[in-house]
Amino acid sequence: MKKLLILLLAATLLFACGKKENVETDDATVTVEYRNFYLPTFADLFNSLDHLQREDFDKVLDAKYQNDTNDVFLASYYLGYLTADAIIATKSRNKSKLTEIANLMIDFSKLIGVKEDVQKLSDELLNMIQQDKWEELQTSLDKYKNQIEISLYETQQYDLLTLVQVGGWTQGLYRICTLINANYSAEKTEIVDQKGILANIIYNYSMIGNQEIQSREWYSTIQDNYLKIEDVVKNNTEKTFTKAQINTLMELANNVNKAMHQ
């Protein structure tokens, strides 16, 4: 019965509806909070930029990644941030950079309390990197990301999960806009039209109840810039975006990242 409950909880990642309700088990009644934590896979998003070359992806990767934080909230954001760049590193076939990113993802996963069985998946990732299994790595990285999210969800660490996904979506948006801006194609901008996903992230962020998070300087910066991002995306009546709109979204996403890297 307990295993069945865990599977059901994991499944609600796709259908969560933003409320709390009691779930009865054989042993006790537990309170489960529902938020919509579904995000498209980064592999799918970046694979849609099929007009780009390896070097295009490689030149947007950070020269140095944040690695010296013991702050669980920042670590959650960085972990999401890194899941986006890990996929880019596979697109560029940059083994040294992907190894650096993967090791940081493992460190941050441990810091925020992801279950040990999820951490063991990291060995699989590192082995694949050494064996140059680039296509399989994209799938495995998304699997690792999903398992991190499920682990946080099952342990009801919803605020940390929200920060992981904010970090991932912010960096995904920033990288996509950067890549499109440098090689503009109106057709390729359609992947930015994610009104539903954006609305869910903003809703989840509004549900953060941890006062320590709310007291941080970056808390309102994220909130303000995401409302501006929503304004650009929601009010766009076309499926595609102009280069000026892409530049605006890139700037707003970068504002969030800079606030989190201070």
C-alpha positions in Angstrom: 0.0 0.0 0.0 2.8 2.4 0.8 4.5 1.7 -2.5 1.3 2.3 -4.3 0.9 5.7 -2.5 4.3 6.8 -3.5 3.6 6.0 -7.1 0.4 7.9 -7.0 2.1 10.9 -5.4 4.7 10.8 -8.2 2.1 10.6 -10.8 0.5 13.8 -9.5 3.5 15.7 -10.7 1.7 15.7 -14.1 -1.8 16.7 -12.9 -1.3 18.6 -9.6 -4.0 21.2 -8.9 -2.7 23.6 -6.3 -4.5 22.6 -3.1 -4.1 20.4 0.0 -6.2 17.4 0.8 -6.0 14.4 3.2 -5.0 11.0 1.8 -5.9 8.0 3.9 -3.5 5.0 4.1 -3.6 1.8 6.0 -1.4 3.4 8.7 -2.4 7.0 8.9 -3.8 10.1 7.2 -1.2 12.3 5.6 -1.7 15.8 4.2 -0.5 16.2 0.6 -0.1 19.6 -1.1 -0.8 19.7 -4.8 1.0 22.1 -7.1 1.6 21.7 -10.8 5.2 20.8 -11.2 5.2 19.6 -14.8 7.9 21.1 -17.1 8.8 20.0 -20.6 12.1 18.2 -20.9 15.2 20.4 -21.6 16.3 17.8 -24.2 13.2 18.4 -26.2 13.5 22.1 -26.0 17.1 22.3 -27.0 16.7 19.6 -29.7 14.2 21.9 -31.4 17.1 24.3 -32.1 18.3 22.0 -34.8 19.7 24.8 -37.0 22.5 25.3 -34.5 26.0 23.8 -34.5 28.0 22.3 -31.6 30.0 25.4 -31.3 26.9 27.5 -30.9 25.9 25.6 -27.8 29.4 25.4 -26.5 30.1 29.1 -26.4 27.0 29.9 -24.2 28.2 27.6 -21.3 29.6 29.4 -18.2 33.3 29.6 -17.9 33.0 28.9 -14.2 30.0 27.6 -12.3 28.9 28.5 -8.7 30.2 25.8 -6.4 30.8 27.3 -3.0 27.4 27.7 -1.5 26.1 25.9 1.6 22.7 27.7 1.3 20.0 25.1 0.7 17.8 27.6 -1.1 20.5 28.8 -3.5 21.6 25.2 -4.0 18.1 24.3 -5.1 18.1 27.1 -7.6 21.6 26.3 -8.9 20.6 22.6 -9.2 17.8 23.6 -11.6 20.1 26.0 -13.4 22.6 23.2 -13.9 20.0 20.8 -15.3 19.5 23.1 -18.3 23.2 23.6 -18.9 23.9 19.9 -18.6 21.8 19.3 -21.7 23.6 22.1 -23.5 26.9 20.5 -22.7 25.7 17.2 -24.3 24.7 19.2 -27.4 28.2 20.7 -27.6 29.9 17.3 -26.7 31.9 19.2 -24.1 33.1 16.3 -21.8 35.0 18.4 -19.3 32.3 20.9 -18.8 29.6 18.2 -18.5 31.7 16.4 -15.9 32.0 19.6 -13.9 28.3 20.2 -14.1 27.3 16.7 -13.2 29.6 16.7 -10.2 28.0 20.0 -9.0 24.5 18.5 -9.5 25.5 15.6 -7.3 26.9 17.9 -4.6 23.8 20.1 -4.6 21.5 17.1 -4.6 23.1 15.9 -1.4 23.0 19.4 0.1 19.3 19.8 -0.4 18.5 16.3 0.9 17.6 14.3 -2.2 17.2 10.6 -1.4 20.3 8.4 -1.5 18.8 6.1 -4.2 18.4 9.1 -6.5 22.0 10.1 -5.8 23.2 6.7 -6.9 21.9 7.5 -10.4 24.9 10.0 -10.6 27.3 7.1 -11.1 25.4 6.2 -14.2 25.8 9.7 -15.5 29.5 9.9 -14.9 30.1 6.5 -16.5 28.1 7.6 -19.6 30.2 10.8 -19.8 33.4 8.9 -19.8 32.1 6.5 -22.5 30.9 9.4 -24.7 27.3 8.1 -24.8 26.0 11.5 -25.8 22.5 10.5 -27.0 21.8 8.3 -24.0 23.1 11.1 -21.7 20.3 13.4 -22.7 17.7 10.9 -21.7 19.6 10.0 -18.5 20.0 13.7 -17.5 16.2 14.3 -17.8 15.6 11.1 -15.8 18.0 12.3 -13.1 16.2 15.7 -13.0 12.8 14.0 -12.8 13.9 11.8 -10.0 15.3 14.7 -8.0 11.9 16.4 -8.4 10.0 13.3 -7.4 12.3 12.9 -4.3 11.6 16.4 -3.2 7.9 16.0 -3.9 7.6 12.8 -1.9 9.3 14.3 1.1 7.0 17.3 0.8 9.9 19.8 0.2 7.6 21.8 -2.1 9.4 25.1 -1.7 12.8 23.6 -2.6 11.2 21.8 -5.6 9.7 25.2 -6.7 13.2 26.8 -6.5 14.7 23.9 -8.5 12.2 24.4 -11.2 12.4 28.2 -11.2 16.2 27.8 -11.6 15.8 25.3 -14.4 13.2 27.3 -16.3 14.9 30.6 -15.9 18.2 29.2 -17.2 16.4 27.3 -19.9 14.7 30.5 -21.1 17.9 32.5 -20.9 19.9 30.0 -22.9 17.1 29.5 -25.5 16.8 33.3 -26.0 20.6 33.7 -26.1 20.9 31.0 -28.8 17.9 32.3 -30.8 19.1 35.9 -30.6 22.5 35.0 -32.0 21.0 33.0 -34.8 17.5 34.5 -35.1 14.8 32.5 -36.8 11.1 33.5 -36.1 10.0 29.9 -36.5 12.3 28.7 -33.7 10.9 31.2 -31.2 7.7 29.1 -31.0 9.3 27.1 -28.2 9.1 30.2 -25.9 5.3 30.2 -26.2 4.8 28.3 -22.9 2.0 30.3 -21.3 0.6 27.4 -19.3 4.0 26.3 -17.9 4.9 29.9 -17.0 1.5 30.4 -15.2 2.2 27.3 -13.2 5.6 28.4 -12.1 4.3 31.8 -11.0 1.5 30.1 -9.1 3.9 27.7 -7.4 6.2 30.6 -6.5 3.3 32.4 -4.9 2.6 29.4 -2.8 6.1 29.5 -1.1 5.4 29.9 2.6 8.9 29.7 4.0 9.5 33.1 5.7 13.3 32.7 5.4 12.9 32.5 1.6 10.6 35.5 1.6 13.1 37.5 3.5 15.9 37.1 0.9 16.7 40.0 -1.4 16.3 37.8 -4.5 12.8 36.6 -3.5 11.1 39.8 -4.8 13.5 40.0 -7.8 12.3 36.7 -9.0 8.7 37.6 -8.5 9.0 41.0 -10.2 10.9 39.7 -13.2 8.6 36.7 -13.7 5.6 38.9 -13.8 7.3 40.9 -16.5 8.2 37.7 -18.4 4.6 36.7 -18.2 3.5 40.1 -19.5 5.7 39.5 -22.7 4.6 35.9 -23.2 0.9 36.2 -22.2 0.3 39.3 -24.3 2.0 38.0 -27.4 -0.9 37.1 -29.8 1.4 35.3 -32.2 3.0 31.9 -31.9 6.3 33.4 -32.7 8.3 36.2 -31.0 10.1 39.2 -32.5 13.8 39.6 -31.9 13.1 42.5 -29.7 10.8 40.4 -27.5 13.5 37.7 -27.4 16.0 40.3 -26.2 13.6 41.4 -23.5 13.0 37.9 -22.2 16.7 37.2 -22.2 17.3 40.3 -20.2 14.6 39.5 -17.6 15.8 35.9 -17.2 19.4 37.2 -16.7 18.1 39.7 -14.1 16.9 36.7 -12.0 20.2 34.7 -12.5 22.3 37.7 -11.5 20.2 38.2 -8.3 20.9 34.5 -7.4 24.6 34.7 -8.1 25.4 37.7 -5.8 
